[in-house]
Amino acid sequence: MTGLRLAGALIALIVAAAPAAENFPSRPVTMMVGFPPGGPTDTLARIIADAMQGPLGQPVVVETLSGASGTMATGRVAHAKPDGYTIGIGQWSSHVASPAIYPLDYDVLRDL
């Protein structure tokens, strides 16, 4: 009987110490766009963000950070906490050409 009590006590401690799982998403999601507002990539991002809000149950905020062929916004995504709350949209120039030509402070294959 003592072994059962000990096992029960251990299980109770483990369950009490386990962190509560957070439902995803529990706050707004940010979508980074590396091109100017009103352009085709920004327009597409806003259409996608609008469609994502219903299934996610949270707002999807579109943030534009244009410059350097989209690599500034892509860098913000690459350096963000990897929790799924910062996502990005880009195109060939921001995700293929510029990383192949220019030295960047992130690696598109490893960091995205």
A tleap script that builds the chain and sets N, CA, C and O, in Angstrom:
source leaprc.protein.ff14SB
mol = sequence {
  NMET THR GLY LEU ARG LEU ALA GLY ALA LEU
  ILE ALA LEU ILE VAL ALA ALA ALA PRO ALA
  ALA GLU ASN PHE PRO SER ARG PRO VAL THR
  MET MET VAL GLY PHE PRO PRO GLY GLY PRO
  THR ASP THR LEU ALA ARG ILE ILE ALA ASP
  ALA MET GLN GLY PRO LEU GLY GLN PRO VAL
  VAL VAL GLU THR LEU SER GLY ALA SER GLY
  THR MET ALA THR GLY ARG VAL ALA HIE ALA
  LYS PRO ASP GLY TYR THR ILE GLY ILE GLY
  GLN TRP SER SER HIE VAL ALA SER PRO ALA
  ILE TYR PRO LEU ASP TYR ASP VAL LEU ARG
  ASP CLEU
}
set mol.1.N position { 0.810 -1.190 0.000 }
set mol.1.CA position { 0.000 0.000 0.000 }
set mol.1.C position { 0.858 1.261 0.000 }
set mol.1.O position { 0.475 2.264 -0.601 }
set mol.2.N position { 2.005 1.227 0.659 }
set mol.2.CA position { 2.886 2.385 0.715 }
set mol.2.C position { 3.407 2.732 -0.671 }
set mol.2.O position { 3.516 3.907 -1.020 }
set mol.3.N position { 3.731 1.705 -1.466 }
set mol.3.CA position { 4.212 1.932 -2.832 }
set mol.3.C position { 3.173 2.631 -3.682 }
set mol.3.O position { 3.506 3.490 -4.498 }
set mol.4.N position { 1.911 2.265 -3.495 }
set mol.4.CA position { 0.827 2.904 -4.240 }
set mol.4.C position { 0.676 4.367 -3.840 }
set mol.4.O position { 0.448 5.227 -4.691 }
set mol.5.N position { 0.800 4.643 -2.577 }
set mol.5.CA position { 0.701 6.027 -2.104 }
set mol.5.C position { 1.860 6.865 -2.638 }
set mol.5.O position { 1.678 8.014 -3.040 }
set mol.6.N position { 3.042 6.275 -2.636 }
set mol.6.CA position { 4.214 6.972 -3.154 }
set mol.6.C position { 4.046 7.253 -4.643 }
set mol.6.O position { 4.327 8.359 -5.104 }
set mol.7.N position { 3.589 6.254 -5.393 }
set mol.7.CA position { 3.368 6.435 -6.832 }
set mol.7.C position { 2.316 7.509 -7.075 }
set mol.7.O position { 2.480 8.349 -7.959 }
set mol.8.N position { 1.243 7.487 -6.301 }
set mol.8.CA position { 0.193 8.500 -6.438 }
set mol.8.C position { 0.708 9.891 -6.135 }
set mol.8.O position { 0.364 10.850 -6.825 }
set mol.9.N position { 1.531 10.004 -5.104 }
set mol.9.CA position { 2.102 11.293 -4.739 }
set mol.9.C position { 3.030 11.806 -5.832 }
set mol.9.O position { 3.023 12.996 -6.144 }
set mol.10.N position { 3.836 10.907 -6.420 }
set mol.10.CA position { 4.736 11.301 -7.504 }
set mol.10.C position { 3.951 11.770 -8.724 }
set mol.10.O position { 4.296 12.774 -9.347 }
set mol.11.N position { 2.900 11.039 -9.056 }
set mol.11.CA position { 2.081 11.440 -10.202 }
set mol.11.C position { 1.443 12.794 -9.951 }
set mol.11.O position { 1.398 13.634 -10.850 }
set mol.12.N position { 0.953 13.016 -8.751 }
set mol.12.CA position { 0.345 14.303 -8.409 }
set mol.12.C position { 1.356 15.438 -8.530 }
set mol.12.O position { 1.017 16.517 -9.015 }
set mol.13.N position { 2.590 15.206 -8.096 }
set mol.13.CA position { 3.630 16.225 -8.202 }
set mol.13.C position { 3.962 16.518 -9.661 }
set mol.13.O position { 4.125 17.677 -10.045 }
set mol.14.N position { 4.061 15.474 -10.468 }
set mol.14.CA position { 4.393 15.659 -11.885 }
set mol.14.C position { 3.294 16.442 -12.584 }
set mol.14.O position { 3.579 17.370 -13.341 }
set mol.15.N position { 2.051 16.081 -12.339 }
set mol.15.CA position { 0.932 16.780 -12.959 }
set mol.15.C position { 0.876 18.230 -12.497 }
set mol.15.O position { 0.609 19.120 -13.305 }
set mol.16.N position { 1.118 18.481 -11.241 }
set mol.16.CA position { 1.076 19.849 -10.712 }
set mol.16.C position { 2.220 20.692 -11.263 }
set mol.16.O position { 2.069 21.899 -11.453 }
set mol.17.N position { 3.365 20.057 -11.520 }
set mol.17.CA position { 4.525 20.796 -11.999 }
set mol.17.C position { 4.507 21.014 -13.503 }
set mol.17.O position { 5.226 21.880 -14.001 }
set mol.18.N position { 3.708 20.254 -14.236 }
set mol.18.CA position { 3.667 20.386 -15.692 }
set mol.18.C position { 3.079 21.752 -16.060 }
set mol.18.O position { 2.050 22.157 -15.520 }
set mol.19.N position { 3.738 22.454 -16.981 }
set mol.19.CA position { 3.216 23.762 -17.378 }
set mol.19.C position { 1.910 23.605 -18.147 }
set mol.19.O position { 1.720 22.634 -18.878 }
set mol.20.N position { 1.034 24.551 -17.976 }
set mol.20.CA position { -0.227 24.527 -18.705 }
set mol.20.C position { 0.039 24.833 -20.178 }
set mol.20.O position { 0.730 25.798 -20.505 }
set mol.21.N position { -0.505 24.019 -21.046 }
set mol.21.CA position { -0.311 24.213 -22.483 }
set mol.21.C position { -1.133 25.409 -22.944 }
set mol.21.O position { -2.303 25.553 -22.590 }
set mol.22.N position { -0.505 26.255 -23.732 }
set mol.22.CA position { -1.178 27.430 -24.268 }
set mol.22.C position { -1.811 27.061 -25.596 }
set mol.22.O position { -1.161 26.473 -26.461 }
set mol.23.N position { -3.066 27.402 -25.755 }
set mol.23.CA position { -3.712 27.181 -27.037 }
set mol.23.C position { -3.162 28.171 -28.042 }
set mol.23.O position { -3.005 29.354 -27.736 }
set mol.24.N position { -2.869 27.691 -29.241 }
set mol.24.CA position { -2.334 28.565 -30.283 }
set mol.24.C position { -3.436 28.916 -31.245 }
set mol.24.O position { -4.196 28.032 -31.642 }
set mol.25.N position { -3.557 30.133 -31.630 }
set mol.25.CA position { -2.925 31.320 -31.073 }
set mol.25.C position { -3.777 31.907 -29.960 }
set mol.25.O position { -5.006 31.840 -29.995 }
set mol.26.N position { -3.126 32.464 -29.004 }
set mol.26.CA position { -3.834 33.098 -27.896 }
set mol.26.C position { -3.705 34.627 -27.953 }
set mol.26.O position { -4.180 35.335 -27.066 }
set mol.27.N position { -3.063 35.111 -28.999 }
set mol.27.CA position { -2.909 36.555 -29.205 }
set mol.27.C position { -2.758 36.806 -30.711 }
set mol.27.O position { -2.624 35.846 -31.470 }
set mol.28.N position { -2.776 38.046 -31.158 }
set mol.28.CA position { -2.689 38.329 -32.592 }
set mol.28.C position { -1.402 37.806 -33.226 }
set mol.28.O position { -0.356 37.731 -32.582 }
set mol.29.N position { -1.507 37.451 -34.495 }
set mol.29.CA position { -0.373 36.994 -35.290 }
set mol.29.C position { 0.040 38.153 -36.198 }
set mol.29.O position { -0.817 38.851 -36.741 }
set mol.30.N position { 1.339 38.359 -36.365 }
set mol.30.CA position { 1.852 39.415 -37.233 }
set mol.30.C position { 2.397 38.806 -38.512 }
set mol.30.O position { 3.212 37.884 -38.469 }
set mol.31.N position { 1.946 39.320 -39.652 }
set mol.31.CA position { 2.467 38.894 -40.948 }
set mol.31.C position { 3.329 40.024 -41.501 }
set mol.31.O position { 2.830 41.117 -41.769 }
set mol.32.N position { 4.607 39.762 -41.668 }
set mol.32.CA position { 5.542 40.755 -42.183 }
set mol.32.C position { 5.549 40.739 -43.704 }
set mol.32.O position { 5.621 39.677 -44.324 }
set mol.33.N position { 5.472 41.933 -44.303 }
set mol.33.CA position { 5.518 42.104 -45.754 }
set mol.33.C position { 6.699 43.010 -46.060 }
set mol.33.O position { 6.794 44.109 -45.514 }
set mol.34.N position { 7.585 42.571 -46.911 }
set mol.34.CA position { 8.789 43.330 -47.214 }
set mol.34.C position { 8.687 44.269 -48.395 }
set mol.34.O position { 9.703 44.663 -48.967 }
set mol.35.N position { 7.477 44.630 -48.766 }
set mol.35.CA position { 7.269 45.480 -49.933 }
set mol.35.C position { 6.270 46.567 -49.582 }
set mol.35.O position { 5.535 46.428 -48.604 }
set mol.36.N position { 6.222 47.658 -50.363 }
set mol.36.CA position { 5.404 48.819 -50.002 }
set mol.36.C position { 3.905 48.514 -49.889 }
set mol.36.O position { 3.386 47.619 -50.555 }
set mol.37.N position { 3.230 49.277 -49.033 }
set mol.37.CA position { 1.776 49.133 -48.918 }
set mol.37.C position { 1.091 49.418 -50.257 }
set mol.37.O position { 1.488 50.325 -50.989 }
set mol.38.N position { 0.080 48.647 -50.556 }
set mol.38.CA position { -0.676 48.845 -51.785 }
set mol.38.C position { -0.135 48.086 -52.973 }
set mol.38.O position { -0.792 48.015 -54.012 }
set mol.39.N position { 1.053 47.516 -52.842 }
set mol.39.CA position { 1.622 46.737 -53.930 }
set mol.39.C position { 1.011 45.342 -53.975 }
set mol.39.O position { 0.201 44.992 -53.116 }
set mol.40.N position { 1.390 44.550 -54.961 }
set mol.40.CA position { 0.796 43.222 -55.110 }
set mol.40.C position { 1.057 42.285 -53.934 }
set mol.40.O position { 0.163 41.535 -53.541 }
set mol.41.N position { 2.255 42.310 -53.369 }
set mol.41.CA position { 2.553 41.412 -52.248 }
set mol.41.C position { 1.771 41.826 -51.006 }
set mol.41.O position { 1.266 40.977 -50.272 }
set mol.42.N position { 1.673 43.135 -50.772 }
set mol.42.CA position { 0.902 43.642 -49.643 }
set mol.42.C position { -0.579 43.299 -49.813 }
set mol.42.O position { -1.232 42.882 -48.856 }
set mol.43.N position { -1.108 43.470 -51.013 }
set mol.43.CA position { -2.514 43.160 -51.274 }
set mol.43.C position { -2.791 41.678 -51.037 }
set mol.43.O position { -3.781 41.322 -50.397 }
set mol.44.N position { -1.914 40.816 -51.554 }
set mol.44.CA position { -2.073 39.380 -51.348 }
set mol.44.C position { -1.991 39.025 -49.863 }
set mol.44.O position { -2.758 38.194 -49.376 }
set mol.45.N position { -1.062 39.655 -49.148 }
set mol.45.CA position { -0.915 39.403 -47.706 }
set mol.45.C position { -2.191 39.768 -46.958 }
set mol.45.O position { -2.607 39.046 -46.052 }
set mol.46.N position { -2.810 40.874 -47.326 }
set mol.46.CA position { -4.035 41.304 -46.642 }
set mol.46.C position { -5.205 40.370 -46.943 }
set mol.46.O position { -6.046 40.133 -46.076 }
set mol.47.N position { -5.265 39.843 -48.151 }
set mol.47.CA position { -6.309 38.874 -48.497 }
set mol.47.C position { -6.109 37.591 -47.690 }
set mol.47.O position { -7.062 37.044 -47.135 }
set mol.48.N position { -4.862 37.116 -47.629 }
set mol.48.CA position { -4.554 35.895 -46.875 }
set mol.48.C position { -4.800 36.109 -45.382 }
set mol.48.O position { -5.386 35.253 -44.719 }
set mol.49.N position { -4.355 37.245 -44.856 }
set mol.49.CA position { -4.533 37.537 -43.423 }
set mol.49.C position { -6.012 37.573 -43.059 }
set mol.49.O position { -6.410 37.064 -42.012 }
set mol.50.N position { -6.818 38.170 -43.918 }
set mol.50.CA position { -8.255 38.232 -43.665 }
set mol.50.C position { -8.857 36.827 -43.627 }
set mol.50.O position { -9.707 36.533 -42.786 }
set mol.51.N position { -8.419 35.972 -44.531 }
set mol.51.CA position { -8.931 34.596 -44.568 }
set mol.51.C position { -8.435 33.767 -43.383 }
set mol.51.O position { -9.106 32.816 -42.983 }
set mol.52.N position { -7.290 34.103 -42.819 }
set mol.52.CA position { -6.729 33.347 -41.692 }
set mol.52.C position { -7.418 33.666 -40.372 }
set mol.52.O position { -7.442 32.825 -39.474 }
set mol.53.N position { -7.977 34.860 -40.238 }
set mol.53.CA position { -8.520 35.306 -38.955 }
set mol.53.C position { -9.647 34.423 -38.437 }
set mol.53.O position { -9.716 34.146 -37.240 }
set mol.54.N position { -10.527 33.981 -39.320 }
set mol.54.CA position { -11.643 33.141 -38.888 }
set mol.54.C position { -11.182 31.822 -38.298 }
set mol.54.O position { -11.519 31.518 -37.154 }
set mol.55.N position { -10.416 31.021 -39.051 }
set mol.55.CA position { -9.963 29.735 -38.511 }
set mol.55.C position { -9.074 29.870 -37.272 }
set mol.55.O position { -9.134 29.023 -36.380 }
set mol.56.N position { -8.254 30.918 -37.205 }
set mol.56.CA position { -7.365 31.094 -36.056 }
set mol.56.C position { -8.094 31.658 -34.843 }
set mol.56.O position { -7.700 31.398 -33.706 }
set mol.57.N position { -9.145 32.420 -35.074 }
set mol.57.CA position { -9.855 33.042 -33.957 }
set mol.57.C position { -9.101 34.218 -33.362 }
set mol.57.O position { -9.401 34.654 -32.250 }
set mol.58.N position { -8.132 34.726 -34.090 }
set mol.58.CA position { -7.324 35.867 -33.645 }
set mol.58.C position { -7.081 36.785 -34.837 }
set mol.58.O position { -7.108 36.329 -35.980 }
set mol.59.N position { -6.844 38.070 -34.587 }
set mol.59.CA position { -6.489 38.967 -35.684 }
set mol.59.C position { -5.123 38.606 -36.266 }
set mol.59.O position { -4.229 38.159 -35.547 }
set mol.60.N position { -4.976 38.802 -37.562 }
set mol.60.CA position { -3.680 38.682 -38.227 }
set mol.60.C position { -3.338 40.082 -38.714 }
set mol.60.O position { -3.977 40.609 -39.624 }
set mol.61.N position { -2.326 40.675 -38.100 }
set mol.61.CA position { -1.924 42.051 -38.377 }
set mol.61.C position { -0.871 42.041 -39.474 }
set mol.61.O position { 0.148 41.361 -39.354 }
set mol.62.N position { -1.112 42.793 -40.541 }
set mol.62.CA position { -0.152 42.907 -41.636 }
set mol.62.C position { 0.728 44.114 -41.368 }
set mol.62.O position { 0.237 45.234 -41.227 }
set mol.63.N position { 2.033 43.880 -41.298 }
set mol.63.CA position { 2.994 44.955 -41.047 }
set mol.63.C position { 3.952 45.024 -42.227 }
set mol.63.O position { 4.591 44.030 -42.573 }
set mol.64.N position { 4.053 46.200 -42.849 }
set mol.64.CA position { 4.964 46.360 -43.974 }
set mol.64.C position { 6.276 46.961 -43.497 }
set mol.64.O position { 6.301 47.899 -42.700 }
set mol.65.N position { 7.360 46.401 -44.001 }
set mol.65.CA position { 8.705 46.902 -43.726 }
set mol.65.C position { 9.470 46.752 -45.037 }
set mol.65.O position { 10.200 45.783 -45.244 }
set mol.66.N position { 9.284 47.731 -45.909 }
set mol.66.CA position { 9.877 47.610 -47.237 }
set mol.66.C position { 11.335 48.042 -47.218 }
set mol.66.O position { 11.765 48.837 -46.382 }
set mol.67.N position { 12.066 47.499 -48.155 }
set mol.67.CA position { 13.465 47.842 -48.313 }
set mol.67.C position { 14.331 46.622 -48.522 }
set mol.67.O position { 14.028 45.532 -48.035 }
set mol.68.N position { 15.410 46.821 -49.251 }
set mol.68.CA position { 16.408 45.776 -49.501 }
set mol.68.C position { 15.783 44.538 -50.143 }
set mol.68.O position { 16.095 43.406 -49.773 }
set mol.69.N position { 14.903 44.772 -51.104 }
set mol.69.CA position { 14.238 43.690 -51.852 }
set mol.69.C position { 13.497 42.719 -50.953 }
set mol.69.O position { 13.425 41.525 -51.245 }
set mol.70.N position { 12.951 43.223 -49.872 }
set mol.70.CA position { 12.157 42.396 -48.965 }
set mol.70.C position { 12.944 41.700 -47.883 }
set mol.70.O position { 12.353 41.032 -47.035 }
set mol.71.N position { 14.277 41.833 -47.880 }
set mol.71.CA position { 15.077 41.104 -46.898 }
set mol.71.C position { 15.001 41.698 -45.490 }
set mol.71.O position { 15.309 41.009 -44.517 }
set mol.72.N position { 14.602 42.947 -45.368 }
set mol.72.CA position { 14.477 43.532 -44.027 }
set mol.72.C position { 13.327 42.866 -43.270 }
set mol.72.O position { 13.480 42.496 -42.106 }
set mol.73.N position { 12.182 42.715 -43.926 }
set mol.73.CA position { 11.039 42.050 -43.290 }
set mol.73.C position { 11.334 40.569 -43.077 }
set mol.73.O position { 10.969 40.006 -42.046 }
set mol.74.N position { 11.989 39.941 -44.041 }
set mol.74.CA position { 12.338 38.531 -43.891 }
set mol.74.C position { 13.301 38.346 -42.724 }
set mol.74.O position { 13.202 37.364 -41.988 }
set mol.75.N position { 14.231 39.284 -42.550 }
set mol.75.CA position { 15.138 39.235 -41.408 }
set mol.75.C position { 14.409 39.380 -40.089 }
set mol.75.O position { 14.774 38.735 -39.106 }
set mol.76.N position { 13.385 40.217 -40.053 }
set mol.76.CA position { 12.588 40.372 -38.834 }
set mol.76.C position { 11.909 39.049 -38.485 }
set mol.76.O position { 11.842 38.674 -37.314 }
set mol.77.N position { 11.407 38.344 -39.495 }
set mol.77.CA position { 10.779 37.034 -39.264 }
set mol.77.C position { 11.826 36.027 -38.799 }
set mol.77.O position { 11.583 35.257 -37.869 }
set mol.78.N position { 12.987 36.034 -39.447 }
set mol.78.CA position { 14.048 35.077 -39.100 }
set mol.78.C position { 14.536 35.265 -37.665 }
set mol.78.O position { 14.894 34.292 -37.000 }
set mol.79.N position { 14.552 36.509 -37.184 }
set mol.79.CA position { 15.052 36.789 -35.840 }
set mol.79.C position { 13.960 36.809 -34.767 }
set mol.79.O position { 14.252 36.984 -33.584 }
set mol.80.N position { 12.714 36.631 -35.179 }
set mol.80.CA position { 11.616 36.627 -34.212 }
set mol.80.C position { 11.652 35.347 -33.390 }
set mol.80.O position { 12.218 34.336 -33.806 }
set mol.81.N position { 11.046 35.413 -32.236 }
set mol.81.CA position { 10.914 34.224 -31.388 }
set mol.81.C position { 10.173 33.148 -32.195 }
set mol.81.O position { 9.128 33.437 -32.778 }
set mol.82.N position { 10.686 31.931 -32.238 }
set mol.82.CA position { 10.073 30.884 -33.077 }
set mol.82.C position { 8.813 30.285 -32.445 }
set mol.82.O position { 8.754 29.090 -32.156 }
set mol.83.N position { 7.809 31.141 -32.238 }
set mol.83.CA position { 6.578 30.678 -31.600 }
set mol.83.C position { 5.373 30.685 -32.532 }
set mol.83.O position { 4.267 30.338 -32.117 }
set mol.84.N position { 5.577 31.074 -33.782 }
set mol.84.CA position { 4.491 31.073 -34.746 }
set mol.84.C position { 3.674 32.348 -34.774 }
set mol.84.O position { 2.712 32.441 -35.537 }
set mol.85.N position { 4.031 33.331 -33.964 }
set mol.85.CA position { 3.262 34.574 -33.923 }
set mol.85.C position { 3.784 35.620 -34.904 }
set mol.85.O position { 3.131 36.643 -35.111 }
set mol.86.N position { 4.932 35.388 -35.505 }
set mol.86.CA position { 5.459 36.277 -36.535 }
set mol.86.C position { 5.718 35.433 -37.766 }
set mol.86.O position { 6.571 34.545 -37.764 }
set mol.87.N position { 4.962 35.725 -38.825 }
set mol.87.CA position { 5.108 34.985 -40.074 }
set mol.87.C position { 5.428 35.979 -41.174 }
set mol.87.O position { 5.277 37.186 -40.983 }
set mol.88.N position { 5.860 35.496 -42.304 }
set mol.88.CA position { 6.221 36.391 -43.381 }
set mol.88.C position { 5.669 35.938 -44.715 }
set mol.88.O position { 5.318 34.774 -44.908 }
set mol.89.N position { 5.605 36.881 -45.619 }
set mol.89.CA position { 5.247 36.591 -46.999 }
set mol.89.C position { 6.250 37.337 -47.856 }
set mol.89.O position { 6.627 38.465 -47.541 }
set mol.90.N position { 6.671 36.727 -48.906 }
set mol.90.CA position { 7.653 37.360 -49.767 }
set mol.90.C position { 7.528 36.863 -51.178 }
set mol.90.O position { 6.497 36.323 -51.578 }
set mol.91.N position { 8.573 37.047 -51.914 }
set mol.91.CA position { 8.612 36.592 -53.287 }
set mol.91.C position { 10.026 36.175 -53.642 }
set mol.91.O position { 10.895 36.097 -52.773 }
set mol.92.N position { 10.250 35.917 -54.882 }
set mol.92.CA position { 11.521 35.387 -55.346 }
set mol.92.C position { 12.685 36.267 -54.897 }
set mol.92.O position { 13.723 35.757 -54.474 }
set mol.93.N position { 12.518 37.564 -54.988 }
set mol.93.CA position { 13.633 38.470 -54.652 }
set mol.93.C position { 13.971 38.450 -53.168 }
set mol.93.O position { 15.135 38.619 -52.804 }
set mol.94.N position { 12.996 38.250 -52.315 }
set mol.94.CA position { 13.259 38.298 -50.872 }
set mol.94.C position { 13.707 36.967 -50.291 }
set mol.94.O position { 14.358 36.938 -49.246 }
set mol.95.N position { 13.370 35.872 -50.949 }
set mol.95.CA position { 13.656 34.559 -50.375 }
set mol.95.C position { 14.639 33.719 -51.185 }
set mol.95.O position { 15.113 32.692 -50.699 }
set mol.96.N position { 14.955 34.138 -52.415 }
set mol.96.CA position { 15.875 33.351 -53.243 }
set mol.96.C position { 17.036 34.209 -53.755 }
set mol.96.O position { 18.196 33.935 -53.446 }
set mol.97.N position { 16.725 35.235 -54.527 }
set mol.97.CA position { 17.770 36.012 -55.202 }
set mol.97.C position { 18.673 36.762 -54.220 }
set mol.97.O position { 19.890 36.577 -54.233 }
set mol.98.N position { 18.091 37.594 -53.382 }
set mol.98.CA position { 18.914 38.386 -52.455 }
set mol.98.C position { 19.740 37.521 -51.514 }
set mol.98.O position { 20.924 37.803 -51.328 }
set mol.99.N position { 19.165 36.471 -50.907 }
set mol.99.CA position { 19.997 35.622 -50.054 }
set mol.99.C position { 21.126 34.920 -50.814 }
set mol.99.O position { 22.164 34.605 -50.232 }
set mol.100.N position { 20.927 34.677 -52.094 }
set mol.100.CA position { 21.976 34.026 -52.888 }
set mol.100.C position { 23.084 34.999 -53.272 }
set mol.100.O position { 24.225 34.591 -53.486 }
set mol.101.N position { 22.755 36.273 -53.361 }
set mol.101.CA position { 23.717 37.266 -53.847 }
set mol.101.C position { 24.397 38.032 -52.713 }
set mol.101.O position { 25.606 38.260 -52.754 }
set mol.102.N position { 23.630 38.424 -51.712 }
set mol.102.CA position { 24.132 39.310 -50.666 }
set mol.102.C position { 24.356 38.574 -49.351 }
set mol.102.O position { 23.633 37.630 -49.034 }
set mol.103.N position { 25.354 39.004 -48.585 }
set mol.103.CA position { 25.506 38.430 -47.240 }
set mol.103.C position { 24.432 39.012 -46.321 }
set mol.103.O position { 24.305 40.230 -46.197 }
set mol.104.N position { 23.673 38.146 -45.689 }
set mol.104.CA position { 22.603 38.575 -44.789 }
set mol.104.C position { 22.907 38.091 -43.380 }
set mol.104.O position { 23.732 37.196 -43.196 }
set mol.105.N position { 22.251 38.673 -42.385 }
set mol.105.CA position { 22.494 38.263 -41.003 }
set mol.105.C position { 21.599 37.089 -40.587 }
set mol.105.O position { 21.405 36.849 -39.395 }
set mol.106.N position { 21.068 36.376 -41.547 }
set mol.106.CA position { 20.280 35.159 -41.297 }
set mol.106.C position { 20.467 34.206 -42.468 }
set mol.106.O position { 20.892 34.616 -43.548 }
set mol.107.N position { 20.156 32.961 -42.257 }
set mol.107.CA position { 20.253 31.934 -43.287 }
set mol.107.C position { 18.838 31.487 -43.617 }
set mol.107.O position { 18.125 30.984 -42.749 }
set mol.108.N position { 18.422 31.671 -44.886 }
set mol.108.CA position { 17.038 31.361 -45.244 }
set mol.108.C position { 16.721 29.870 -45.074 }
set mol.108.O position { 15.572 29.522 -44.799 }
set mol.109.N position { 17.678 29.013 -45.225 }
set mol.109.CA position { 17.429 27.583 -45.078 }
set mol.109.C position { 17.369 27.160 -43.614 }
set mol.109.O position { 16.588 26.279 -43.256 }
set mol.110.N position { 18.168 27.764 -42.786 }
set mol.110.CA position { 18.236 27.380 -41.379 }
set mol.110.C position { 17.256 28.166 -40.496 }
set mol.110.O position { 16.654 27.598 -39.584 }
set mol.111.N position { 17.096 29.444 -40.757 }
set mol.111.CA position { 16.359 30.309 -39.848 }
set mol.111.C position { 14.878 30.474 -40.172 }
set mol.111.O position { 14.123 31.006 -39.357 }
set mol.112.N position { 14.457 30.028 -41.344 }
set mol.112.CA position { 13.030 30.171 -41.689 }
set mol.112.C position { 12.359 28.832 -41.700 }
set mol.112.O position { 11.160 28.744 -41.967 }
savepdb mol mol.pdb
quit
